[in-house]
Amino acid sequence: MSYFNTSGNWSDNSLSSLRSSDGKVLGRVRMEVKGSTPQAGMKDYRFFVDPVSSLPPYFSESLKYGFTGFMSRIGLGFNAFDNDEEALRYLQNEWGDFFVTFTPAMRNNKFFVLDDLQKESPVSYPEQNAAYLPLPAFGQVGAPVFGGDINKFCRHILTGKPIPGLSKKYWNSMFTPHAVIAYTDNFDGRLGDAILFAPLEGNAFDKEVISEGGAYFSTENSGRIGYKVLHFSDDSLESHVVRCRHSPLWFVSEDSLGDLISDIQELPNDGDVLSLYGIKFDESVVIDNIGHTESDEDKENLEGVSDVLDDTPVFESFDNAENIFLDRLSLLAKAKGLLYHERDLLNFHISVKSARLTILAGLSGMGKSQLVRLYGEALGLPPERVLMVPVRPSWMDDSDILGYADTTQMVYRAADTGISELLLDAEKHQDKLYMICFDEMNLARAEHYFAQFISVLEKEGTPRIRLYNPTLQGRLYNGQVYPAEISIGKNVIFVGTVNVDESTYHFSDKILDRANVLTLHRERFSEWRCGEIDKVPEIEEISASVFDTFRVYGNLELTDRELAFLDDLNRAFEESHIQCGIGFRVARQIDAYLKNIPTDYDFDREEGLDCQMVQRILTKLRGSSQQLHALIHVSDQGEAEGSLLQVFDRYKDLSDFIESRKLLSLKAQELKLYDYTI
């Protein structure tokens, strides 16, 4: 692909006719579609986005025409709609009421097209058709810049030190920002949600350079810099500013810029803003999201988990972080001589970031536990934050894995698994990632010992695990160390491994409905040596806030065609009279998986839908040949057939369903040989 260079000239690359610009643009989707036929039998629809923010001069003509996008490139595929009216209705319902961001590009030097379209804030402002200016924004809600140390950010602004989190992917260096935003901790309401920085002389920073290490800001003649505390509850702020969910950017209307940067105060020369608000920030002690510190007694009682004062460098840049991580994961596997299919690594990553529980299944010795350790190492996590919990057959309830309140001695006795301690540590340090793996989790009945986790992990927001009755907390002598409840943030990754043999229990639908169940592909040993590399990639820890940028949130994005496919599968299950089907929870989880598929990899939505059929739906297909005959069986010619395969055939425009067909064929053979499948 070709790119504009930072001076606005085209870079030479004759291999591609698509030329993309640096930076993101704010826009509105125009309520207009045009049919397109890229190939015989393939129907696509063009739509258009009108920019409402600043554009590089070489895109000035695009204001007349807008930027063109294609339905097939925003996750819908070809033949998604029967006619123009359906396509337009979808556009109105899904995109009509939102601002969007995109990367501007040009095809064949004359067609204005868009790339990386993202849905941002709803349009509910009086100035919805105003012209907007971009502002860099560092950190995000719940993940303040520099872990809440806004003084450090101030010193970087004052001295011109690099600030991580901004890159050419988001910012075009032809523009200089009028202001810079930093999210901060409000310290129990004593500060604010964010702080704005702007030059006191002049209307913009003198220059802005994105280079190695981050973004650099300076003022003309080293002029003074002002600051202003912002509160998101301020209605005037909400009505004039678009805060991006997918980019480290804000967009402010030109007419409102003056009001936004009015009343700024001069930044102290030492950058100590916190002391002006009566806040003391001890850099030697980690402070959590509500400003509580950790006592020496707490640290002594949590011996064995991560040291809260460690100096492990943390990867804080948002730019291209996911691609860097995935490349690192693949290289690390090869460096260690581990034989994993690239598709399995990508599938595992998508499952981890889109679901609260991921289960690796398969034969013993396939490398399931090793993959969990590898993933933690690729994240840069120290060993004490990757907890491998070997499941014991004797476990009966959650007290076996968490512990219990001893009311005779009035003390909480934590289980020797270490889960309680790790969860407490994770609650205190929400910008650090933690992993818990239940190894061979079906050696005992997971529905019993894992029951509380099953219930809370599907809850929205921040669920809580109960250790004991809250009425006992003030009476237990170590109740301050082990509180009655622990909140589980998204910085805790839950994984399980299972072996399928005669020594294990089978999961109930209660578990299967809440987890992605992956089976690793068996690779050929002949490819083992050729995959090894000598150099282990340099590892830098990825923070929880950066990992959260890997995740894609939002409303349901399954297409009408995909929803019809799920309905037809449910109809096939109903007609067969077996207790199996797709509920709303599973549909939402399928949607979450599909929208979290990374770009720039040989893994598309079609493969993702196929994976979800195997990992979410067909895992529950079990029973006798008499029960399952209508769904799947072996024909007289020795081939698999049945109503499920017929559904896959009718929706082959969505996917080839290669893995699903393989699994159904295997189950059909099991039914023929054993009269039963598990």
C-alpha positions in Angstrom: 0.0 0.0 0.0 1.2 3.6 -0.7 1.0 6.4 1.8 1.2 10.2 1.8 4.4 11.3 3.4 4.2 13.8 6.2 4.9 16.7 3.9 1.8 15.9 1.8 3.5 14.3 -1.1 2.7 10.9 -2.5 5.1 8.1 -1.7 6.1 5.9 -4.6 4.7 2.4 -4.7 3.6 1.1 -8.1 2.4 -2.2 -6.6 -0.8 -0.6 -5.2 -3.4 1.8 -6.6 -4.7 2.7 -3.1 -3.0 5.6 -1.4 -3.9 6.3 2.2 -3.2 9.4 4.3 -1.9 9.7 7.8 -4.5 10.4 10.5 -8.2 10.0 11.2 -11.0 12.1 9.9 -14.4 12.6 11.5 -17.5 12.2 9.3 -21.2 11.4 8.9 -22.6 8.5 6.8 -24.7 9.9 4.0 -28.1 8.2 3.6 -27.5 7.0 0.1 -26.5 3.7 -1.4 -25.6 2.6 -4.9 -25.6 -1.0 -6.2 -22.4 -2.6 -7.5 -21.6 -5.9 -9.1 -17.9 -6.7 -8.7 -18.3 -10.2 -10.2 -21.1 -12.2 -11.7 -23.5 -13.3 -9.0 -22.0 -10.9 -6.4 -24.0 -7.9 -5.3 -22.4 -5.2 -3.3 -23.5 -1.7 -2.3 -21.5 1.6 -2.1 -22.2 4.1 0.5 -20.7 7.5 1.2 -19.2 9.4 4.2 -19.1 13.2 4.3 -16.1 14.5 6.2 -16.8 17.1 8.9 -13.3 17.6 10.2 -10.1 19.0 8.8 -8.7 17.4 5.7 -5.2 17.5 4.1 -5.2 19.9 1.1 -4.8 17.0 -1.4 -8.3 15.8 -0.3 -10.0 19.2 -0.6 -12.0 18.0 -3.7 -13.5 15.2 -1.6 -15.8 17.7 0.0 -17.8 17.7 -3.2 -18.2 14.0 -3.4 -17.5 12.4 0.0 -15.6 9.2 0.6 -16.8 5.9 -0.8 -17.1 2.7 1.3 -18.5 -0.7 0.4 -20.9 -2.8 2.5 -18.8 -5.9 1.8 -15.8 -4.3 3.6 -17.6 -3.4 6.8 -18.4 -7.0 7.8 -21.5 -7.7 5.6 -20.0 -9.6 2.7 -21.6 -9.8 -0.7 -25.3 -10.4 -1.4 -26.2 -9.2 2.1 -29.3 -7.4 0.9 -32.1 -8.2 -1.6 -32.5 -4.6 -2.8 -31.5 -1.0 -2.4 -34.2 -0.3 0.1 -32.9 -3.0 2.5 -29.4 -1.7 2.2 -30.5 1.9 2.9 -32.6 0.8 5.8 -29.6 -1.0 7.3 -27.4 2.1 6.8 -30.0 4.3 8.5 -30.5 2.0 11.5 -26.8 1.2 12.1 -24.9 4.3 11.1 -27.4 7.2 10.6 -27.3 8.5 14.1 -23.5 8.3 14.7 -20.4 10.2 14.0 -17.7 8.0 12.4 -13.9 8.1 12.0 -12.0 6.8 9.0 -8.7 6.9 7.2 -9.0 8.9 4.0 -7.5 7.3 0.9 -7.5 7.7 -2.9 -7.8 4.9 -5.5 -6.2 5.4 -8.9 -5.5 9.0 -8.1 -9.1 10.0 -8.6 -11.5 8.1 -6.4 -11.9 9.1 -2.8 -12.3 6.0 -0.6 -12.3 5.3 3.1 -10.5 2.7 5.2 -10.9 1.5 8.8 -14.4 2.9 9.4 -15.3 3.1 13.1 -18.5 4.0 14.8 -18.0 6.7 17.4 -20.4 8.9 19.5 -24.1 9.3 18.8 -25.1 12.5 17.1 -27.1 14.3 19.7 -25.5 17.7 19.5 -26.9 21.0 18.2 -23.8 21.4 16.1 -24.0 18.1 14.3 -23.2 19.6 10.9 -20.4 21.9 12.2 -16.8 21.8 11.1 -14.6 20.0 13.7 -10.9 20.2 14.6 -9.0 17.1 16.0 -7.3 17.2 19.4 -4.9 14.4 20.6 -6.2 12.6 23.7 -4.1 10.4 25.9 -5.4 7.7 28.2 -9.1 6.8 28.4 -11.9 6.7 30.9 -10.9 4.3 33.7 -7.3 4.2 32.5 -5.7 7.5 33.3 -2.5 8.5 31.6 0.7 7.4 33.4 -1.4 5.4 35.8 -3.0 8.6 37.3 0.3 10.5 37.7 -0.9 13.6 35.8 2.2 15.5 37.2 4.4 13.2 35.0 2.3 14.1 32.0 2.7 17.8 32.8 6.5 17.5 33.1 6.6 15.8 29.7 4.5 18.6 28.2 6.8 21.3 29.8 10.1 19.7 28.8 9.2 18.3 25.4 9.6 14.6 26.4 7.8 12.0 24.3 4.3 10.9 25.3 3.2 7.4 24.2 -0.2 6.7 22.7 -0.4 8.8 19.4 0.9 7.9 16.0 0.6 8.6 12.3 -2.3 6.1 12.2 -4.4 8.7 14.1 -2.7 12.1 13.5 -1.6 13.8 10.3 1.5 15.9 11.0 0.3 18.6 8.5 -1.9 19.8 11.4 -0.8 21.3 14.7 -3.1 20.7 17.6 -4.8 23.7 19.3 -4.9 21.7 22.6 -3.9 18.4 24.1 -6.2 16.3 26.3 -5.1 13.9 29.1 -7.5 11.6 31.0 -6.8 11.5 34.7 -8.0 10.0 37.9 -10.5 12.4 39.7 -9.2 11.3 43.1 -12.6 11.0 44.8 -13.9 14.2 43.0 -11.0 16.4 44.0 -9.7 16.8 40.5 -11.7 16.1 37.2 -12.1 13.6 34.5 -9.5 15.1 32.1 -7.1 18.0 31.8 -6.7 20.2 28.7 -3.4 21.8 27.9 -3.0 24.7 25.4 -0.4 27.5 24.7 -1.1 30.7 26.6 0.3 32.7 23.6 -0.8 31.8 20.1 -3.7 29.6 19.1 -1.9 26.3 18.7 1.2 24.4 19.6 4.2 25.5 17.5 4.8 22.0 16.1 3.9 18.4 16.7 6.2 15.6 15.7 5.4 11.9 15.9 8.6 9.9 16.2 10.0 7.0 18.0 8.8 7.0 21.6 5.6 8.9 21.0 4.4 12.4 20.4 6.4 15.6 21.1 4.7 19.0 21.7 6.3 22.4 22.0 5.2 26.1 21.9 6.6 29.0 19.9 9.7 30.4 21.5 9.2 28.0 24.5 6.2 29.9 25.5 4.0 29.3 28.5 1.5 26.5 28.6 -1.9 26.7 30.3 -4.2 24.0 31.6 -7.9 23.5 32.5 -9.7 20.8 34.4 -12.6 19.2 32.5 -15.6 17.4 33.9 -17.6 15.1 31.6 -20.8 16.0 33.5 -20.5 19.5 32.0 -23.3 19.7 29.4 -21.5 22.3 27.3 -18.6 19.9 26.9 -20.8 17.1 25.8 -22.6 19.3 23.3 -19.5 20.5 21.5 -17.0 17.6 21.7 -16.9 14.2 20.1 -14.8 11.9 22.3 -13.6 8.9 20.2 -13.9 5.4 21.5 -11.5 3.8 19.0 -8.8 6.5 18.6 -6.8 8.6 20.9 -8.6 11.7 19.6 -11.3 14.3 20.5 -13.0 16.5 17.8 -14.2 19.9 18.8 -16.4 22.2 16.7 -14.5 25.2 15.4 -17.1 27.6 16.9 -16.7 26.1 20.3 -12.9 25.9 20.5 -12.6 29.3 22.1 -15.0 28.4 24.8 -13.2 25.1 25.4 -9.8 26.6 26.0 -11.1 29.8 27.8 -10.1 30.4 31.4 -7.0 28.3 31.2 -4.4 28.8 34.0 -0.7 28.8 33.7 0.9 25.4 34.3 3.3 25.5 37.3 6.9 25.3 36.3 7.4 22.1 38.3 4.3 20.6 36.7 2.8 19.8 40.1 -0.9 20.2 39.4 -2.0 17.6 41.9 -0.7 19.6 45.0 -2.9 22.6 43.9 -5.9 20.3 44.5 -4.6 18.9 47.8 -3.6 15.6 46.2 -0.4 13.9 47.2 0.8 11.3 44.7 3.5 9.0 46.0 5.3 7.7 43.0 6.8 4.8 45.0 3.4 3.4 45.8 0.8 2.2 43.2 -2.5 4.0 43.6 -5.7 2.3 42.3 -8.6 3.9 40.5 -10.1 5.4 43.7 -6.9 6.6 45.2 -6.4 4.0 47.9 -2.9 2.9 48.7 -1.7 -0.5 49.7 -0.3 -1.0 53.3 2.8 -2.9 54.2 0.5 -5.4 56.0 -1.5 -6.0 52.8 1.7 -6.6 50.9 3.0 -9.1 53.5 -0.3 -11.0 53.5 -0.3 -11.1 49.6 3.2 -12.7 49.4 3.7 -14.6 46.2 1.8 -12.4 43.9 3.2 -9.5 41.8 5.3 -6.9 43.6 3.4 -3.6 43.5 6.6 -1.7 43.3 8.1 -3.5 40.4 9.8 -1.5 37.6 8.7 -3.7 34.7 8.5 -1.5 31.6 5.0 -1.4 30.4 3.9 -1.2 26.7 1.6 1.9 26.8 1.4 2.9 23.2 -2.0 2.3 21.5 -0.6 2.5 17.9 -0.6 -0.8 16.1 -0.2 -2.5 19.5 -2.4 -5.6 18.6 -0.4 -6.3 15.5 2.8 -6.0 17.4 1.5 -8.4 20.1 0.3 -11.0 17.5 3.6 -10.9 15.7 5.4 -11.3 19.0 3.2 -14.3 20.0 4.0 -16.1 16.7 7.8 -15.4 16.9 7.9 -16.4 20.5 6.3 -19.7 19.7 8.8 -20.4 17.0 11.7 -19.3 19.1 10.7 -21.8 21.8 10.3 -24.6 19.2 6.5 -24.9 19.8 4.4 -26.2 16.9 1.2 -24.2 16.7 -0.9 -23.4 13.6 -1.0 -19.7 13.0 -4.8 -19.9 12.8 -5.0 -21.4 16.2 -2.9 -18.6 17.7 -5.2 -16.0 16.2 -8.3 -17.9 17.1 -7.2 -18.2 20.7 -6.4 -14.5 20.9 -9.8 -13.4 19.5 -11.5 -15.7 21.9 -9.6 -14.4 24.9 -10.3 -10.8 24.2 -14.0 -11.3 23.2 -15.1 -13.7 25.9 -14.6 -14.0 29.7 -13.8 -17.7 29.5 -11.8 -19.6 26.8 -11.4 -23.4 27.0 -8.7 -25.3 25.1 -9.7 -28.9 24.5 -8.0 -31.9 23.0 -5.8 -34.9 23.6 -3.1 -34.9 26.2 0.2 -33.5 25.1 -1.2 -31.2 22.4 0.3 -28.1 24.1 -2.8 -26.6 25.7 -1.2 -25.5 29.0 1.9 -24.4 27.2 -0.1 -22.1 24.9 -1.6 -20.4 28.0 1.9 -19.8 29.4 3.1 -18.7 26.0 0.3 -16.1 25.7 1.1 -14.7 29.1 4.8 -14.5 28.2 3.9 -12.7 25.0 1.9 -10.2 27.0 5.0 -9.6 29.1 3.5 -10.8 32.3 5.7 -12.0 35.1 5.2 -15.6 36.2 3.5 -14.7 39.4 0.6 -13.1 37.4 0.0 -16.2 35.3 -1.6 -18.6 37.7 -1.9 -22.2 36.6 -4.4 -24.0 38.8 -4.3 -27.9 38.6 -7.9 -29.0 39.1 -8.4 -31.8 41.7 -11.0 -34.5 41.3 -12.2 -34.0 44.9 -13.3 -30.4 44.4 -17.0 -30.0 45.1 -17.7 -26.2 45.5 -16.1 -22.8 45.3 -14.6 -23.1 48.8 -12.2 -25.6 47.4 -10.7 -23.0 45.1 -11.3 -19.7 47.0 -11.3 -20.6 50.7 -13.8 -20.3 53.5 -14.6 -18.3 56.7 -13.6 -20.3 59.8 -16.3 -19.1 62.3 -14.8 -21.1 65.1 -11.4 -19.3 65.0 -13.0 -16.2 63.3 -10.5 -16.1 60.5 -10.7 -16.4 56.7 -8.7 -19.4 55.5 -7.8 -19.0 51.9 -7.4 -22.0 49.6 -4.0 -23.1 48.6 -4.8 -22.4 44.9 -3.7 -18.7 45.2 -6.8 -17.5 43.4 -8.1 -15.3 46.1 -4.7 -13.6 46.5 -4.3 -13.0 42.8 -7.9 -11.6 42.4 -7.2 -9.2 45.3 -4.0 -8.1 43.7 -5.8 -7.6 40.3 -8.5 -5.6 42.0 -5.8 -3.2 43.4 -3.9 -2.9 40.2 -6.4 -2.6 37.4 -4.0 -1.5 34.7 -2.0 -4.7 35.1 -3.1 -7.9 33.3 -3.5 -11.2 35.1 -4.3 -14.7 33.9 -5.9 -17.7 35.7 -5.8 -21.1 34.0 -7.8 -24.0 35.3 -5.7 -26.9 34.1 -7.7 -30.0 33.2 -10.8 -28.3 34.6 -13.0 -31.3 33.8 -11.3 -33.6 36.2 -14.0 -32.4 38.6 -17.5 -31.2 37.8 -16.9 -27.5 36.8 -20.7 -26.9 37.4 -20.0 -27.4 41.1 -16.6 -25.8 42.0 -16.8 -23.1 39.2 -20.5 -22.3 39.9 -20.0 -18.8 41.2 -17.6 -17.8 38.4 -20.2 -19.2 35.8 -22.7 -16.8 37.3 -20.7 -13.6 37.6 -18.5 -13.7 34.5 -21.5 -13.2 32.2 -22.6 -10.0 34.0 -22.0 -6.6 32.5 -19.7 -4.1 34.1 -17.5 -5.3 37.0 -18.8 -8.5 38.6 -18.0 -9.5 42.1 -17.0 -12.8 43.6 -18.1 -13.5 47.2 -15.6 -15.1 49.6 -17.9 -15.2 52.5 -21.0 -13.6 54.1 -20.4 -9.8 54.3 -21.8 -9.7 57.8 -18.7 -11.5 59.0 -16.1 -9.1 57.6 -15.8 -6.9 60.6 -15.6 -9.9 62.9 -12.8 -11.8 61.1 -9.4 -10.7 62.3 -8.0 -10.8 58.7 -11.2 -9.3 57.2 -9.3 -6.2 56.1 -6.9 -8.4 54.1 -9.6 -10.7 52.7 -12.8 -8.6 52.1 -16.1 -10.4 51.8 -16.3 -9.6 48.0 -13.8 -9.0 45.3 -14.5 -7.2 42.0 -13.3 -8.9 38.9 -12.2 -6.4 36.2 -11.4 -7.0 32.6 -7.8 -7.1 33.5 -8.2 -10.7 34.6 -8.2 -13.3 31.8 -9.8 -16.7 32.5 -8.7 -19.8 30.6 -9.3 -23.5 31.0 -7.8 -26.6 29.5 -9.6 -30.0 29.2 -8.6 -33.5 28.1 -11.2 -35.7 26.5 -10.7 -39.2 27.8 -12.3 -41.7 30.1 -11.0 -40.0 33.3 -12.9 -36.7 32.8 -16.4 -35.3 33.0 -18.3 -33.8 30.1 -19.3 -30.1 30.3 -23.0 -29.3 30.6 -24.6 -26.6 28.3 -24.4 -24.2 31.2 -20.6 -24.1 30.7 -20.6 -24.5 27.0 -23.0 -21.5 26.6 -20.5 -19.2 28.3 -17.2 -20.3 26.8 -15.3 -20.5 23.5 -14.2 -24.2 23.3 -11.1 -24.5 21.0 -9.5 -27.6 19.8 -5.9 -27.2 18.6 -5.0 -28.5 15.2 -2.4 -31.3 15.1 0.6 -30.0 13.1 3.1 -32.2 11.2 6.4 -33.0 13.0 8.2 -32.5 9.7 7.5 -28.8 10.0 8.9 -28.6 13.6 12.6 -27.8 12.9 11.9 -25.5 10.0 9.7 -23.3 12.2 12.4 -22.7 14.9 14.2 -19.3 15.1 17.2 -18.4 17.2 16.3 -14.9 18.3 13.6 -14.5 21.0 11.7 -11.2 20.5 12.2 -8.5 23.0 9.3 -8.6 25.5 7.7 -5.5 27.0 4.7 -5.8 29.3 1.4 -4.8 27.8 -0.8 -2.9 30.2 -4.5 -3.7 30.7 -5.5 -0.4 29.1 -3.6 -1.2 26.0 -5.0 -4.7 25.9 -8.5 -3.2 26.3 -7.9 -1.3 23.0 -7.6 -4.7 21.3 -11.3 -5.2 22.2 -14.1 -3.9 20.0 -17.3 -3.0 21.8 -20.7 -1.7 20.6 -24.2 -2.8 19.7 -25.1 -6.0 17.9 -23.5 -6.0 14.4 -24.7 -9.3 13.1 -26.2 -8.8 9.6 -29.8 -9.7 8.8 -28.4 -12.6 6.7 -26.4 -13.9 9.7 -29.4 -13.6 12.0 -31.5 -15.5 9.5 -28.8 -18.2 9.4 -29.0 -18.6 13.2 -32.8 -18.8 13.0 -32.5 -21.6 10.5 -30.1 -23.5 12.7 -32.5 -23.1 15.6 -35.4 -24.3 13.4 -33.4 -27.5 12.5 -32.7 -28.2 16.2 -36.4 -27.7 17.1 -37.6 -30.0 14.3 -35.2 -32.7 15.5 -36.7 -32.5 19.0 -33.4 -32.4 20.9 -32.5 -30.1 23.7 -30.1 -27.9 21.8 -30.3 -24.4 20.3 -28.8 -20.9 20.1 -29.9 -18.5 22.8 -29.6 -14.7 22.9 -26.4 -15.0 25.1 -24.7 -17.1 22.5 -25.7 -14.9 19.6 -24.3 -11.9 21.4 -21.0 -13.8 22.1 -20.8 -14.8 18.4 -21.2 -11.1 17.5 -18.5 -10.1 19.9 -16.1 -12.7 18.4 -16.8 -11.6 14.8 -16.3 -7.9 15.5 -13.1 -8.6 17.3 -11.3 -10.3 14.4 -8.2 -8.2 13.7 -7.6 -6.8 10.3 -4.4 -7.3 8.3 -4.4 -11.1 8.9 -5.4 -14.0 6.8 -8.4 -14.6 8.9 -11.7 -13.1 7.8 -15.3 -13.0 9.0 -16.2 -16.1 7.0 -13.6 -18.1 8.9 -14.6 -16.5 12.1 -18.3 -17.6 11.6 -17.1 -21.1 10.9 -15.0 -21.1 14.1 -18.0 -19.9 16.1 -20.2 -22.7 14.8 -17.6 -25.3 16.0 -16.7 -23.5 19.3 -20.2 -22.3 20.3 -22.9 -24.5 18.6 -21.6 -27.9 17.6 -19.9 -28.5 21.0 -23.5 -29.1 22.3 -24.4 -31.6 19.6 -24.4 -34.9 21.3 -26.7 -37.9 21.8 -27.8 -41.1 20.2 -28.1 -41.8 16.5 -31.9 -42.0 16.9 -31.9 -38.5 18.5 -29.6 -36.9 16.0 -30.5 -38.7 12.8 -32.4 -35.8 11.3 -29.6 -33.4 12.0 -26.6 -35.6 10.9 -26.1 -39.1 9.7 -24.2 -41.2 7.1 -25.9 -41.8 3.8 -26.0 -45.1 2.0 -23.1 -43.7 -0.1 -21.0 -43.2 3.0 -21.3 -39.4 3.0 -22.5 -37.2 5.9 -25.8 -35.6 5.3 -28.7 -34.1 7.4 -30.6 -30.8 8.1 -27.5 -29.1 9.6 -25.5 -29.5 6.4 -28.5 -28.3 4.4 -28.5 -25.1 6.4 -24.8 -24.7 5.8 -25.4 -25.2 2.1 -28.1 -22.5 2.0 -25.8 -20.0 3.6 -22.6 -20.7 1.7 -22.4 -17.0 0.9 -21.6 -16.4 4.5 -18.9 -19.1 4.8 -17.6 -22.3 3.4 -18.0 -23.8 6.9 -15.0 -26.0 6.3 -14.3 -26.8 9.9 -18.0 -27.2 10.8 -18.4 -29.7 8.0 -15.4 -31.7 9.1 -16.7 -31.9 12.7 -20.2 -32.9 11.5 -18.7 -35.6 9.3 -16.7 -36.9 12.3 -19.9 -37.0 14.4 -21.8 -38.8 11.7 -19.1 -41.5 11.6 -19.2 -41.8 15.4 -23.0 -42.2 15.3 -22.6 -44.9 12.7 -19.8 -46.8 14.6 -21.0 -46.4 18.2 -24.6 -45.3 17.8 -23.7 -42.3 20.1 -21.6 -39.1 20.0 -20.2 -37.0 22.8 
